[in-house]
Amino acid sequence: MAAADATALACQQLLADRWATATPERTTRDVDQPGVRLRCYLDLRQPIGPVSAPVDAVPEVSAAAPR
């Protein structure tokens, strides 16, 4: 579940960059519930290849990294 349509679609795009996914058409909302839902289908059987990260991508942070 995501807070807004843009967040849900951005998350799906991150998955699509890594694996084959079905294209999202729309998000859904549950009555009296915060946030939106996006159904996403991934093909996890394909081999994982290198991901080309955008220039403004957020770097990965490890829980063991010094603070």
PDBQT receptor file of N, H, CA, C and O in Angstrom, charges set to zero:
ATOM      1  N   MET A   1       0.847  -1.162   0.000  1.00  0.00    +0.000 N 
ATOM      2  CA  MET A   1       0.000   0.000   0.000  1.00  0.00    +0.000 C 
ATOM      3  C   MET A   1       0.899   1.234   0.000  1.00  0.00    +0.000 C 
ATOM      4  O   MET A   1       1.947   1.244   0.646  1.00  0.00    +0.000 OA
ATOM      5  N   ALA A   2       0.498   2.248  -0.708  1.00  0.00    +0.000 N 
ATOM      6  H   ALA A   2      -0.353   2.240  -1.233  1.00  0.00    +0.000 HD
ATOM      7  CA  ALA A   2       1.266   3.490  -0.795  1.00  0.00    +0.000 C 
ATOM      8  C   ALA A   2       0.382   4.661  -0.392  1.00  0.00    +0.000 C 
ATOM      9  O   ALA A   2      -0.844   4.558  -0.389  1.00  0.00    +0.000 OA
ATOM     10  N   ALA A   3       1.020   5.772  -0.055  1.00  0.00    +0.000 N 
ATOM     11  H   ALA A   3       2.016   5.855  -0.058  1.00  0.00    +0.000 HD
ATOM     12  CA  ALA A   3       0.275   6.951   0.380  1.00  0.00    +0.000 C 
ATOM     13  C   ALA A   3      -0.414   7.661  -0.773  1.00  0.00    +0.000 C 
ATOM     14  O   ALA A   3      -1.470   8.266  -0.585  1.00  0.00    +0.000 OA
ATOM     15  N   ALA A   4       0.166   7.595  -1.957  1.00  0.00    +0.000 N 
ATOM     16  H   ALA A   4       1.023   7.103  -2.110  1.00  0.00    +0.000 HD
ATOM     17  CA  ALA A   4      -0.397   8.330  -3.091  1.00  0.00    +0.000 C 
ATOM     18  C   ALA A   4      -0.125   7.582  -4.390  1.00  0.00    +0.000 C 
ATOM     19  O   ALA A   4       0.733   6.701  -4.450  1.00  0.00    +0.000 OA
ATOM     20  N   ASP A   5      -0.871   7.948  -5.425  1.00  0.00    +0.000 N 
ATOM     21  H   ASP A   5      -1.568   8.663  -5.376  1.00  0.00    +0.000 HD
ATOM     22  CA  ASP A   5      -0.700   7.325  -6.737  1.00  0.00    +0.000 C 
ATOM     23  C   ASP A   5       0.743   7.426  -7.220  1.00  0.00    +0.000 C 
ATOM     24  O   ASP A   5       1.304   6.447  -7.713  1.00  0.00    +0.000 OA
ATOM     25  N   ALA A   6       1.342   8.601  -7.082  1.00  0.00    +0.000 N 
ATOM     26  H   ALA A   6       0.886   9.396  -6.682  1.00  0.00    +0.000 HD
ATOM     27  CA  ALA A   6       2.707   8.812  -7.578  1.00  0.00    +0.000 C 
ATOM     28  C   ALA A   6       3.695   7.874  -6.890  1.00  0.00    +0.000 C 
ATOM     29  O   ALA A   6       4.609   7.358  -7.533  1.00  0.00    +0.000 OA
ATOM     30  N   THR A   7       3.520   7.652  -5.596  1.00  0.00    +0.000 N 
ATOM     31  H   THR A   7       2.778   8.072  -5.073  1.00  0.00    +0.000 HD
ATOM     32  CA  THR A   7       4.411   6.760  -4.852  1.00  0.00    +0.000 C 
ATOM     33  C   THR A   7       4.261   5.320  -5.331  1.00  0.00    +0.000 C 
ATOM     34  O   THR A   7       5.256   4.627  -5.544  1.00  0.00    +0.000 OA
ATOM     35  N   ALA A   8       3.029   4.874  -5.499  1.00  0.00    +0.000 N 
ATOM     36  H   ALA A   8       2.220   5.437  -5.327  1.00  0.00    +0.000 HD
ATOM     37  CA  ALA A   8       2.780   3.502  -5.957  1.00  0.00    +0.000 C 
ATOM     38  C   ALA A   8       3.348   3.283  -7.351  1.00  0.00    +0.000 C 
ATOM     39  O   ALA A   8       3.969   2.254  -7.614  1.00  0.00    +0.000 OA
ATOM     40  N   LEU A   9       3.142   4.241  -8.242  1.00  0.00    +0.000 N 
ATOM     41  H   LEU A   9       2.637   5.077  -8.028  1.00  0.00    +0.000 HD
ATOM     42  CA  LEU A   9       3.635   4.095  -9.610  1.00  0.00    +0.000 C 
ATOM     43  C   LEU A   9       5.162   4.184  -9.663  1.00  0.00    +0.000 C 
ATOM     44  O   LEU A   9       5.786   3.518 -10.490  1.00  0.00    +0.000 OA
ATOM     45  N   ALA A  10       5.770   4.994  -8.795  1.00  0.00    +0.000 N 
ATOM     46  H   ALA A  10       5.263   5.535  -8.124  1.00  0.00    +0.000 HD
ATOM     47  CA  ALA A  10       7.233   5.076  -8.740  1.00  0.00    +0.000 C 
ATOM     48  C   ALA A  10       7.823   3.754  -8.247  1.00  0.00    +0.000 C 
ATOM     49  O   ALA A  10       8.852   3.305  -8.751  1.00  0.00    +0.000 OA
ATOM     50  N   CYS A  11       7.180   3.140  -7.274  1.00  0.00    +0.000 N 
ATOM     51  H   CYS A  11       6.344   3.504  -6.864  1.00  0.00    +0.000 HD
ATOM     52  CA  CYS A  11       7.635   1.839  -6.774  1.00  0.00    +0.000 C 
ATOM     53  C   CYS A  11       7.546   0.789  -7.873  1.00  0.00    +0.000 C 
ATOM     54  O   CYS A  11       8.462  -0.015  -8.041  1.00  0.00    +0.000 OA
ATOM     55  N   GLN A  12       6.454   0.793  -8.618  1.00  0.00    +0.000 N 
ATOM     56  H   GLN A  12       5.710   1.447  -8.481  1.00  0.00    +0.000 HD
ATOM     57  CA  GLN A  12       6.296  -0.161  -9.714  1.00  0.00    +0.000 C 
ATOM     58  C   GLN A  12       7.368   0.062 -10.761  1.00  0.00    +0.000 C 
ATOM     59  O   GLN A  12       7.866  -0.904 -11.338  1.00  0.00    +0.000 OA
ATOM     60  N   GLN A  13       7.738   1.301 -11.024  1.00  0.00    +0.000 N 
ATOM     61  H   GLN A  13       7.333   2.086 -10.555  1.00  0.00    +0.000 HD
ATOM     62  CA  GLN A  13       8.766   1.588 -12.020  1.00  0.00    +0.000 C 
ATOM     63  C   GLN A  13      10.119   1.037 -11.578  1.00  0.00    +0.000 C 
ATOM     64  O   GLN A  13      10.886   0.546 -12.407  1.00  0.00    +0.000 OA
ATOM     65  N   LEU A  14      10.419   1.113 -10.281  1.00  0.00    +0.000 N 
ATOM     66  H   LEU A  14       9.796   1.512  -9.608  1.00  0.00    +0.000 HD
ATOM     67  CA  LEU A  14      11.666   0.529  -9.770  1.00  0.00    +0.000 C 
ATOM     68  C   LEU A  14      11.688  -0.980 -10.012  1.00  0.00    +0.000 C 
ATOM     69  O   LEU A  14      12.718  -1.536 -10.392  1.00  0.00    +0.000 OA
ATOM     70  N   LEU A  15      10.553  -1.637  -9.792  1.00  0.00    +0.000 N 
ATOM     71  H   LEU A  15       9.716  -1.185  -9.484  1.00  0.00    +0.000 HD
ATOM     72  CA  LEU A  15      10.468  -3.074 -10.064  1.00  0.00    +0.000 C 
ATOM     73  C   LEU A  15      10.601  -3.358 -11.555  1.00  0.00    +0.000 C 
ATOM     74  O   LEU A  15      11.261  -4.320 -11.950  1.00  0.00    +0.000 OA
ATOM     75  N   ALA A  16       9.980  -2.530 -12.379  1.00  0.00    +0.000 N 
ATOM     76  H   ALA A  16       9.444  -1.749 -12.058  1.00  0.00    +0.000 HD
ATOM     77  CA  ALA A  16      10.026  -2.721 -13.833  1.00  0.00    +0.000 C 
ATOM     78  C   ALA A  16      11.440  -2.550 -14.369  1.00  0.00    +0.000 C 
ATOM     79  O   ALA A  16      11.806  -3.180 -15.361  1.00  0.00    +0.000 OA
ATOM     80  N   ASP A  17      12.242  -1.700 -13.721  1.00  0.00    +0.000 N 
ATOM     81  H   ASP A  17      11.944  -1.188 -12.916  1.00  0.00    +0.000 HD
ATOM     82  CA  ASP A  17      13.630  -1.519 -14.147  1.00  0.00    +0.000 C 
ATOM     83  C   ASP A  17      14.446  -2.782 -13.909  1.00  0.00    +0.000 C 
ATOM     84  O   ASP A  17      15.442  -3.013 -14.594  1.00  0.00    +0.000 OA
ATOM     85  N   ARG A  18      14.035  -3.599 -12.951  1.00  0.00    +0.000 N 
ATOM     86  H   ARG A  18      13.226  -3.412 -12.394  1.00  0.00    +0.000 HD
ATOM     87  CA  ARG A  18      14.791  -4.792 -12.564  1.00  0.00    +0.000 C 
ATOM     88  C   ARG A  18      14.237  -6.075 -13.182  1.00  0.00    +0.000 C 
ATOM     89  O   ARG A  18      15.003  -6.931 -13.624  1.00  0.00    +0.000 OA
ATOM     90  N   TRP A  19      12.916  -6.210 -13.215  1.00  0.00    +0.000 N 
ATOM     91  H   TRP A  19      12.294  -5.515 -12.856  1.00  0.00    +0.000 HD
ATOM     92  CA  TRP A  19      12.259  -7.412 -13.716  1.00  0.00    +0.000 C 
ATOM     93  C   TRP A  19      11.167  -7.032 -14.706  1.00  0.00    +0.000 C 
ATOM     94  O   TRP A  19      10.726  -5.884 -14.759  1.00  0.00    +0.000 OA
ATOM     95  N   ALA A  20      10.742  -8.018 -15.488  1.00  0.00    +0.000 N 
ATOM     96  H   ALA A  20      11.100  -8.950 -15.444  1.00  0.00    +0.000 HD
ATOM     97  CA  ALA A  20       9.606  -7.790 -16.385  1.00  0.00    +0.000 C 
ATOM     98  C   ALA A  20       8.342  -7.688 -15.536  1.00  0.00    +0.000 C 
ATOM     99  O   ALA A  20       8.074  -8.558 -14.707  1.00  0.00    +0.000 OA
ATOM    100  N   THR A  21       7.585  -6.649 -15.738  1.00  0.00    +0.000 N 
ATOM    101  H   THR A  21       7.803  -5.943 -16.411  1.00  0.00    +0.000 HD
ATOM    102  CA  THR A  21       6.346  -6.468 -14.986  1.00  0.00    +0.000 C 
ATOM    103  C   THR A  21       5.207  -6.124 -15.923  1.00  0.00    +0.000 C 
ATOM    104  O   THR A  21       5.415  -5.643 -17.037  1.00  0.00    +0.000 OA
ATOM    105  N   ALA A  22       4.013  -6.378 -15.455  1.00  0.00    +0.000 N 
ATOM    106  H   ALA A  22       3.844  -6.769 -14.550  1.00  0.00    +0.000 HD
ATOM    107  CA  ALA A  22       2.833  -5.921 -16.183  1.00  0.00    +0.000 C 
ATOM    108  C   ALA A  22       2.707  -4.416 -15.958  1.00  0.00    +0.000 C 
ATOM    109  O   ALA A  22       2.969  -3.927 -14.859  1.00  0.00    +0.000 OA
ATOM    110  N   THR A  23       2.315  -3.699 -16.975  1.00  0.00    +0.000 N 
ATOM    111  H   THR A  23       2.103  -4.096 -17.868  1.00  0.00    +0.000 HD
ATOM    112  CA  THR A  23       2.191  -2.248 -16.872  1.00  0.00    +0.000 C 
ATOM    113  C   THR A  23       0.992  -1.887 -16.003  1.00  0.00    +0.000 C 
ATOM    114  O   THR A  23      -0.100  -2.416 -16.210  1.00  0.00    +0.000 OA
ATOM    115  N   PRO A  24       1.179  -0.993 -15.033  1.00  0.00    +0.000 N 
ATOM    116  CA  PRO A  24       0.041  -0.608 -14.197  1.00  0.00    +0.000 C 
ATOM    117  C   PRO A  24      -0.910   0.289 -14.979  1.00  0.00    +0.000 C 
ATOM    118  O   PRO A  24      -0.482   1.160 -15.737  1.00  0.00    +0.000 OA
ATOM    119  N   GLU A  25      -2.184   0.069 -14.786  1.00  0.00    +0.000 N 
ATOM    120  H   GLU A  25      -2.532  -0.638 -14.170  1.00  0.00    +0.000 HD
ATOM    121  CA  GLU A  25      -3.176   0.907 -15.448  1.00  0.00    +0.000 C 
ATOM    122  C   GLU A  25      -3.753   1.927 -14.490  1.00  0.00    +0.000 C 
ATOM    123  O   GLU A  25      -4.032   3.065 -14.867  1.00  0.00    +0.000 OA
ATOM    124  N   ARG A  26      -3.930   1.508 -13.246  1.00  0.00    +0.000 N 
ATOM    125  H   ARG A  26      -3.703   0.583 -12.940  1.00  0.00    +0.000 HD
ATOM    126  CA  ARG A  26      -4.516   2.424 -12.279  1.00  0.00    +0.000 C 
ATOM    127  C   ARG A  26      -4.271   1.906 -10.873  1.00  0.00    +0.000 C 
ATOM    128  O   ARG A  26      -3.943   0.736 -10.675  1.00  0.00    +0.000 OA
ATOM    129  N   THR A  27      -4.431   2.780  -9.912  1.00  0.00    +0.000 N 
ATOM    130  H   THR A  27      -4.696   3.731 -10.072  1.00  0.00    +0.000 HD
ATOM    131  CA  THR A  27      -4.385   2.391  -8.511  1.00  0.00    +0.000 C 
ATOM    132  C   THR A  27      -5.819   2.278  -8.014  1.00  0.00    +0.000 C 
ATOM    133  O   THR A  27      -6.749   2.769  -8.655  1.00  0.00    +0.000 OA
ATOM    134  N   THR A  28      -5.990   1.628  -6.869  1.00  0.00    +0.000 N 
ATOM    135  H   THR A  28      -5.235   1.229  -6.349  1.00  0.00    +0.000 HD
ATOM    136  CA  THR A  28      -7.319   1.515  -6.272  1.00  0.00    +0.000 C 
ATOM    137  C   THR A  28      -7.271   2.047  -4.853  1.00  0.00    +0.000 C 
ATOM    138  O   THR A  28      -6.212   2.097  -4.229  1.00  0.00    +0.000 OA
ATOM    139  N   ARG A  29      -8.413   2.435  -4.361  1.00  0.00    +0.000 N 
ATOM    140  H   ARG A  29      -9.273   2.394  -4.869  1.00  0.00    +0.000 HD
ATOM    141  CA  ARG A  29      -8.544   2.924  -2.987  1.00  0.00    +0.000 C 
ATOM    142  C   ARG A  29      -9.605   2.100  -2.276  1.00  0.00    +0.000 C 
ATOM    143  O   ARG A  29     -10.617   1.729  -2.870  1.00  0.00    +0.000 OA
ATOM    144  N   ASP A  30      -9.367   1.814  -0.989  1.00  0.00    +0.000 N 
ATOM    145  H   ASP A  30      -8.544   2.116  -0.506  1.00  0.00    +0.000 HD
ATOM    146  CA  ASP A  30     -10.362   1.144  -0.157  1.00  0.00    +0.000 C 
ATOM    147  C   ASP A  30     -11.122   2.211   0.617  1.00  0.00    +0.000 C 
ATOM    148  O   ASP A  30     -10.525   3.131   1.176  1.00  0.00    +0.000 OA
ATOM    149  N   VAL A  31     -12.435   2.080   0.646  1.00  0.00    +0.000 N 
ATOM    150  H   VAL A  31     -12.920   1.332   0.192  1.00  0.00    +0.000 HD
ATOM    151  CA  VAL A  31     -13.275   3.054   1.343  1.00  0.00    +0.000 C 
ATOM    152  C   VAL A  31     -12.864   3.144   2.813  1.00  0.00    +0.000 C 
ATOM    153  O   VAL A  31     -12.654   2.126   3.472  1.00  0.00    +0.000 OA
ATOM    154  N   ASP A  32     -12.755   4.353   3.307  1.00  0.00    +0.000 N 
ATOM    155  H   ASP A  32     -12.926   5.180   2.772  1.00  0.00    +0.000 HD
ATOM    156  CA  ASP A  32     -12.402   4.647   4.705  1.00  0.00    +0.000 C 
ATOM    157  C   ASP A  32     -11.019   4.137   5.106  1.00  0.00    +0.000 C 
ATOM    158  O   ASP A  32     -10.751   3.973   6.296  1.00  0.00    +0.000 OA
ATOM    159  N   GLN A  33     -10.136   3.884   4.138  1.00  0.00    +0.000 N 
ATOM    160  H   GLN A  33     -10.353   4.017   3.171  1.00  0.00    +0.000 HD
ATOM    161  CA  GLN A  33      -8.768   3.458   4.425  1.00  0.00    +0.000 C 
ATOM    162  C   GLN A  33      -7.801   4.432   3.773  1.00  0.00    +0.000 C 
ATOM    163  O   GLN A  33      -8.033   4.861   2.643  1.00  0.00    +0.000 OA
ATOM    164  N   PRO A  34      -6.718   4.794   4.461  1.00  0.00    +0.000 N 
ATOM    165  CA  PRO A  34      -5.737   5.697   3.854  1.00  0.00    +0.000 C 
ATOM    166  C   PRO A  34      -4.916   4.975   2.789  1.00  0.00    +0.000 C 
ATOM    167  O   PRO A  34      -4.746   3.757   2.851  1.00  0.00    +0.000 OA
ATOM    168  N   GLY A  35      -4.420   5.708   1.835  1.00  0.00    +0.000 N 
ATOM    169  H   GLY A  35      -4.559   6.698   1.784  1.00  0.00    +0.000 HD
ATOM    170  CA  GLY A  35      -3.502   5.164   0.849  1.00  0.00    +0.000 C 
ATOM    171  C   GLY A  35      -4.173   4.569  -0.374  1.00  0.00    +0.000 C 
ATOM    172  O   GLY A  35      -5.397   4.556  -0.501  1.00  0.00    +0.000 OA
ATOM    173  N   VAL A  36      -3.330   4.077  -1.267  1.00  0.00    +0.000 N 
ATOM    174  H   VAL A  36      -2.336   4.087  -1.164  1.00  0.00    +0.000 HD
ATOM    175  CA  VAL A  36      -3.782   3.464  -2.512  1.00  0.00    +0.000 C 
ATOM    176  C   VAL A  36      -3.133   2.093  -2.654  1.00  0.00    +0.000 C 
ATOM    177  O   VAL A  36      -2.144   1.794  -1.985  1.00  0.00    +0.000 OA
ATOM    178  N   ARG A  37      -3.688   1.268  -3.523  1.00  0.00    +0.000 N 
ATOM    179  H   ARG A  37      -4.492   1.511  -4.067  1.00  0.00    +0.000 HD
ATOM    180  CA  ARG A  37      -3.131  -0.057  -3.815  1.00  0.00    +0.000 C 
ATOM    181  C   ARG A  37      -2.834  -0.145  -5.298  1.00  0.00    +0.000 C 
ATOM    182  O   ARG A  37      -3.532   0.437  -6.128  1.00  0.00    +0.000 OA
ATOM    183  N   LEU A  38      -1.784  -0.884  -5.613  1.00  0.00    +0.000 N 
ATOM    184  H   LEU A  38      -1.217  -1.357  -4.938  1.00  0.00    +0.000 HD
ATOM    185  CA  LEU A  38      -1.415  -1.112  -7.008  1.00  0.00    +0.000 C 
ATOM    186  C   LEU A  38      -1.094  -2.590  -7.157  1.00  0.00    +0.000 C 
ATOM    187  O   LEU A  38      -0.217  -3.105  -6.464  1.00  0.00    +0.000 OA
ATOM    188  N   ARG A  39      -1.780  -3.266  -8.038  1.00  0.00    +0.000 N 
ATOM    189  H   ARG A  39      -2.492  -2.848  -8.602  1.00  0.00    +0.000 HD
ATOM    190  CA  ARG A  39      -1.509  -4.680  -8.294  1.00  0.00    +0.000 C 
ATOM    191  C   ARG A  39      -0.395  -4.761  -9.327  1.00  0.00    +0.000 C 
ATOM    192  O   ARG A  39      -0.456  -4.120 -10.377  1.00  0.00    +0.000 OA
ATOM    193  N   CYS A  40       0.617  -5.551  -9.017  1.00  0.00    +0.000 N 
ATOM    194  H   CYS A  40       0.667  -6.071  -8.165  1.00  0.00    +0.000 HD
ATOM    195  CA  CYS A  40       1.789  -5.641  -9.883  1.00  0.00    +0.000 C 
ATOM    196  C   CYS A  40       2.183  -7.108 -10.024  1.00  0.00    +0.000 C 
ATOM    197  O   CYS A  40       2.276  -7.829  -9.031  1.00  0.00    +0.000 OA
ATOM    198  N   TYR A  41       2.410  -7.541 -11.242  1.00  0.00    +0.000 N 
ATOM    199  H   TYR A  41       2.334  -6.955 -12.049  1.00  0.00    +0.000 HD
ATOM    200  CA  TYR A  41       2.830  -8.916 -11.513  1.00  0.00    +0.000 C 
ATOM    201  C   TYR A  41       4.282  -8.907 -11.981  1.00  0.00    +0.000 C 
ATOM    202  O   TYR A  41       4.632  -8.200 -12.925  1.00  0.00    +0.000 OA
ATOM    203  N   LEU A  42       5.118  -9.692 -11.320  1.00  0.00    +0.000 N 
ATOM    204  H   LEU A  42       4.834 -10.267 -10.553  1.00  0.00    +0.000 HD
ATOM    205  CA  LEU A  42       6.538  -9.774 -11.658  1.00  0.00    +0.000 C 
ATOM    206  C   LEU A  42       6.860 -11.146 -12.230  1.00  0.00    +0.000 C 
ATOM    207  O   LEU A  42       6.297 -12.151 -11.795  1.00  0.00    +0.000 OA
ATOM    208  N   ASP A  43       7.757 -11.190 -13.196  1.00  0.00    +0.000 N 
ATOM    209  H   ASP A  43       8.214 -10.374 -13.549  1.00  0.00    +0.000 HD
ATOM    210  CA  ASP A  43       8.264 -12.454 -13.718  1.00  0.00    +0.000 C 
ATOM    211  C   ASP A  43       9.610 -12.699 -13.050  1.00  0.00    +0.000 C 
ATOM    212  O   ASP A  43      10.642 -12.225 -13.527  1.00  0.00    +0.000 OA
ATOM    213  N   LEU A  44       9.598 -13.434 -11.955  1.00  0.00    +0.000 N 
ATOM    214  H   LEU A  44       8.761 -13.819 -11.567  1.00  0.00    +0.000 HD
ATOM    215  CA  LEU A  44      10.820 -13.670 -11.182  1.00  0.00    +0.000 C 
ATOM    216  C   LEU A  44      11.655 -14.815 -11.735  1.00  0.00    +0.000 C 
ATOM    217  O   LEU A  44      12.722 -15.113 -11.197  1.00  0.00    +0.000 OA
ATOM    218  N   ARG A  45      11.191 -15.459 -12.794  1.00  0.00    +0.000 N 
ATOM    219  H   ARG A  45      10.325 -15.217 -13.231  1.00  0.00    +0.000 HD
ATOM    220  CA  ARG A  45      11.930 -16.582 -13.368  1.00  0.00    +0.000 C 
ATOM    221  C   ARG A  45      13.078 -16.122 -14.249  1.00  0.00    +0.000 C 
ATOM    222  O   ARG A  45      13.982 -16.909 -14.530  1.00  0.00    +0.000 OA
ATOM    223  N   GLN A  46      13.069 -14.896 -14.684  1.00  0.00    +0.000 N 
ATOM    224  H   GLN A  46      12.334 -14.257 -14.455  1.00  0.00    +0.000 HD
ATOM    225  CA  GLN A  46      14.123 -14.428 -15.573  1.00  0.00    +0.000 C 
ATOM    226  C   GLN A  46      15.383 -14.102 -14.765  1.00  0.00    +0.000 C 
ATOM    227  O   GLN A  46      15.284 -13.712 -13.602  1.00  0.00    +0.000 OA
ATOM    228  N   PRO A  47      16.556 -14.256 -15.364  1.00  0.00    +0.000 N 
ATOM    229  CA  PRO A  47      17.792 -13.953 -14.643  1.00  0.00    +0.000 C 
ATOM    230  C   PRO A  47      17.886 -12.464 -14.327  1.00  0.00    +0.000 C 
ATOM    231  O   PRO A  47      17.419 -11.613 -15.084  1.00  0.00    +0.000 OA
ATOM    232  N   ILE A  48      18.496 -12.182 -13.200  1.00  0.00    +0.000 N 
ATOM    233  H   ILE A  48      18.876 -12.873 -12.585  1.00  0.00    +0.000 HD
ATOM    234  CA  ILE A  48      18.682 -10.788 -12.794  1.00  0.00    +0.000 C 
ATOM    235  C   ILE A  48      19.920 -10.249 -13.487  1.00  0.00    +0.000 C 
ATOM    236  O   ILE A  48      20.996 -10.838 -13.396  1.00  0.00    +0.000 OA
ATOM    237  N   GLY A  49      19.769  -9.152 -14.164  1.00  0.00    +0.000 N 
ATOM    238  H   GLY A  49      18.894  -8.674 -14.237  1.00  0.00    +0.000 HD
ATOM    239  CA  GLY A  49      20.882  -8.501 -14.841  1.00  0.00    +0.000 C 
ATOM    240  C   GLY A  49      21.264  -7.231 -14.116  1.00  0.00    +0.000 C 
ATOM    241  O   GLY A  49      20.632  -6.861 -13.127  1.00  0.00    +0.000 OA
ATOM    242  N   PRO A  50      22.284  -6.568 -14.595  1.00  0.00    +0.000 N 
ATOM    243  CA  PRO A  50      22.694  -5.314 -13.965  1.00  0.00    +0.000 C 
ATOM    244  C   PRO A  50      21.608  -4.257 -14.142  1.00  0.00    +0.000 C 
ATOM    245  O   PRO A  50      20.920  -4.208 -15.161  1.00  0.00    +0.000 OA
ATOM    246  N   VAL A  51      21.480  -3.435 -13.145  1.00  0.00    +0.000 N 
ATOM    247  H   VAL A  51      22.040  -3.475 -12.317  1.00  0.00    +0.000 HD
ATOM    248  CA  VAL A  51      20.497  -2.355 -13.179  1.00  0.00    +0.000 C 
ATOM    249  C   VAL A  51      21.225  -1.065 -13.482  1.00  0.00    +0.000 C 
ATOM    250  O   VAL A  51      22.241  -0.756 -12.859  1.00  0.00    +0.000 OA
ATOM    251  N   SER A  52      20.717  -0.320 -14.425  1.00  0.00    +0.000 N 
ATOM    252  H   SER A  52      19.892  -0.571 -14.932  1.00  0.00    +0.000 HD
ATOM    253  CA  SER A  52      21.308   0.983 -14.712  1.00  0.00    +0.000 C 
ATOM    254  C   SER A  52      20.593   2.007 -13.851  1.00  0.00    +0.000 C 
ATOM    255  O   SER A  52      19.440   2.354 -14.105  1.00  0.00    +0.000 OA
ATOM    256  N   ALA A  53      21.283   2.485 -12.835  1.00  0.00    +0.000 N 
ATOM    257  H   ALA A  53      22.220   2.203 -12.628  1.00  0.00    +0.000 HD
ATOM    258  CA  ALA A  53      20.695   3.435 -11.895  1.00  0.00    +0.000 C 
ATOM    259  C   ALA A  53      20.713   4.839 -12.477  1.00  0.00    +0.000 C 
ATOM    260  O   ALA A  53      21.694   5.242 -13.101  1.00  0.00    +0.000 OA
ATOM    261  N   PRO A  54      19.630   5.587 -12.274  1.00  0.00    +0.000 N 
ATOM    262  CA  PRO A  54      19.625   6.973 -12.725  1.00  0.00    +0.000 C 
ATOM    263  C   PRO A  54      20.637   7.794 -11.937  1.00  0.00    +0.000 C 
ATOM    264  O   PRO A  54      21.028   7.412 -10.834  1.00  0.00    +0.000 OA
ATOM    265  N   VAL A  55      21.052   8.893 -12.489  1.00  0.00    +0.000 N 
ATOM    266  H   VAL A  55      20.735   9.203 -13.385  1.00  0.00    +0.000 HD
ATOM    267  CA  VAL A  55      22.065   9.743 -11.864  1.00  0.00    +0.000 C 
ATOM    268  C   VAL A  55      21.622  10.216 -10.493  1.00  0.00    +0.000 C 
ATOM    269  O   VAL A  55      22.445  10.314  -9.582  1.00  0.00    +0.000 OA
ATOM    270  N   ASP A  56      20.344  10.509 -10.323  1.00  0.00    +0.000 N 
ATOM    271  H   ASP A  56      19.675  10.429 -11.063  1.00  0.00    +0.000 HD
ATOM    272  CA  ASP A  56      19.854  11.029  -9.049  1.00  0.00    +0.000 C 
ATOM    273  C   ASP A  56      19.344   9.929  -8.116  1.00  0.00    +0.000 C 
ATOM    274  O   ASP A  56      18.570  10.209  -7.202  1.00  0.00    +0.000 OA
ATOM    275  N   ALA A  57      19.770   8.678  -8.337  1.00  0.00    +0.000 N 
ATOM    276  H   ALA A  57      20.399   8.451  -9.080  1.00  0.00    +0.000 HD
ATOM    277  CA  ALA A  57      19.310   7.562  -7.515  1.00  0.00    +0.000 C 
ATOM    278  C   ALA A  57      19.846   7.692  -6.097  1.00  0.00    +0.000 C 
ATOM    279  O   ALA A  57      20.939   8.212  -5.874  1.00  0.00    +0.000 OA
ATOM    280  N   VAL A  58      19.062   7.212  -5.151  1.00  0.00    +0.000 N 
ATOM    281  H   VAL A  58      18.174   6.790  -5.333  1.00  0.00    +0.000 HD
ATOM    282  CA  VAL A  58      19.465   7.227  -3.755  1.00  0.00    +0.000 C 
ATOM    283  C   VAL A  58      20.403   6.051  -3.526  1.00  0.00    +0.000 C 
ATOM    284  O   VAL A  58      20.071   4.927  -3.904  1.00  0.00    +0.000 OA
ATOM    285  N   PRO A  59      21.571   6.279  -2.914  1.00  0.00    +0.000 N 
ATOM    286  CA  PRO A  59      22.507   5.173  -2.689  1.00  0.00    +0.000 C 
ATOM    287  C   PRO A  59      21.956   4.188  -1.664  1.00  0.00    +0.000 C 
ATOM    288  O   PRO A  59      21.198   4.567  -0.772  1.00  0.00    +0.000 OA
ATOM    289  N   GLU A  60      22.346   2.913  -1.800  1.00  0.00    +0.000 N 
ATOM    290  H   GLU A  60      22.963   2.606  -2.525  1.00  0.00    +0.000 HD
ATOM    291  CA  GLU A  60      21.925   1.902  -0.843  1.00  0.00    +0.000 C 
ATOM    292  C   GLU A  60      22.619   2.142   0.483  1.00  0.00    +0.000 C 
ATOM    293  O   GLU A  60      23.779   2.554   0.521  1.00  0.00    +0.000 OA
ATOM    294  N   VAL A  61      21.903   1.883   1.580  1.00  0.00    +0.000 N 
ATOM    295  H   VAL A  61      20.961   1.549   1.549  1.00  0.00    +0.000 HD
ATOM    296  CA  VAL A  61      22.449   2.073   2.916  1.00  0.00    +0.000 C 
ATOM    297  C   VAL A  61      22.314   0.760   3.658  1.00  0.00    +0.000 C 
ATOM    298  O   VAL A  61      21.244   0.151   3.669  1.00  0.00    +0.000 OA
ATOM    299  N   SER A  62      23.394   0.326   4.277  1.00  0.00    +0.000 N 
ATOM    300  H   SER A  62      24.263   0.820   4.268  1.00  0.00    +0.000 HD
ATOM    301  CA  SER A  62      23.383  -0.908   5.044  1.00  0.00    +0.000 C 
ATOM    302  C   SER A  62      23.057  -0.600   6.499  1.00  0.00    +0.000 C 
ATOM    303  O   SER A  62      23.425   0.456   7.013  1.00  0.00    +0.000 OA
ATOM    304  N   ALA A  63      22.366  -1.525   7.160  1.00  0.00    +0.000 N 
ATOM    305  H   ALA A  63      22.067  -2.383   6.742  1.00  0.00    +0.000 HD
ATOM    306  CA  ALA A  63      22.064  -1.346   8.576  1.00  0.00    +0.000 C 
ATOM    307  C   ALA A  63      23.344  -1.349   9.401  1.00  0.00    +0.000 C 
ATOM    308  O   ALA A  63      23.378  -0.793  10.499  1.00  0.00    +0.000 OA
ATOM    309  N   ALA A  64      24.397  -1.974   8.877  1.00  0.00    +0.000 N 
ATOM    310  H   ALA A  64      24.369  -2.425   7.985  1.00  0.00    +0.000 HD
ATOM    311  CA  ALA A  64      25.665  -2.051   9.593  1.00  0.00    +0.000 C 
ATOM    312  C   ALA A  64      26.566  -0.851   9.309  1.00  0.00    +0.000 C 
ATOM    313  O   ALA A  64      27.664  -0.765   9.858  1.00  0.00    +0.000 OA
ATOM    314  N   ALA A  65      26.126   0.059   8.473  1.00  0.00    +0.000 N 
ATOM    315  H   ALA A  65      25.234  -0.011   8.027  1.00  0.00    +0.000 HD
ATOM    316  CA  ALA A  65      26.954   1.214   8.113  1.00  0.00    +0.000 C 
ATOM    317  C   ALA A  65      27.143   2.122   9.324  1.00  0.00    +0.000 C 
ATOM    318  O   ALA A  65      26.215   2.309  10.111  1.00  0.00    +0.000 OA
ATOM    319  N   PRO A  66      28.350   2.690   9.478  1.00  0.00    +0.000 N 
ATOM    320  CA  PRO A  66      28.586   3.617  10.592  1.00  0.00    +0.000 C 
ATOM    321  C   PRO A  66      27.735   4.871  10.432  1.00  0.00    +0.000 C 
ATOM    322  O   PRO A  66      27.436   5.302   9.318  1.00  0.00    +0.000 OA
ATOM    323  N   ARG A  67      27.363   5.431  11.540  1.00  0.00    +0.000 N 
ATOM    324  H   ARG A  67      27.605   5.081  12.445  1.00  0.00    +0.000 HD
ATOM    325  CA  ARG A  67      26.512   6.639  11.514  1.00  0.00    +0.000 C 
ATOM    326  C   ARG A  67      27.297   7.878  11.803  1.00  0.00    +0.000 C 
ATOM    327  O   ARG A  67      26.737   8.974  11.820  1.00  0.00    +0.000 OA
TER     328      ARG A  67
